[in-house]
Amino acid sequence: MNQTLTKIGLGLAITLLLCLFPMPYDYYTLVRFASMIIFACFAVVFFKEKNTLFMVIAISLAILFQPLAKITLSRGMWNLIDVITAGALILLWWKNHKATK
């Protein structure tokens, strides 16, 4: 797994956790756009590693977070998705960080 990409994922996890607080609407749009790009990059990396399950999850997250044809969910549901996704990104970073030592 690309160490730089996992660090970017860690940064995304922090921005997703910040979505739990009241922010300007443009912040959420920016987070969705950044998430789409980052998860698409993860999908490419997982494709190259032949990790089909993680590739499908990354593609699904890229589609879920994309800001062009928004998927409308309640604030509570988005908060849950943000926390679970942030937790998974932190776990992925930690696992990669531990493996590189």
Buried (B, 14 or more C-beta within 10 A) or exposed (E): BBEEBBEBBBBBBEBBBBBEEEEEEEBBEBBBBBBBBBBBBBBBBBBEEEBEEBBEBBBEBBEBBBBEEEEEEEEEEBBEBBBEBBEBBBEBBEEBEEEEE
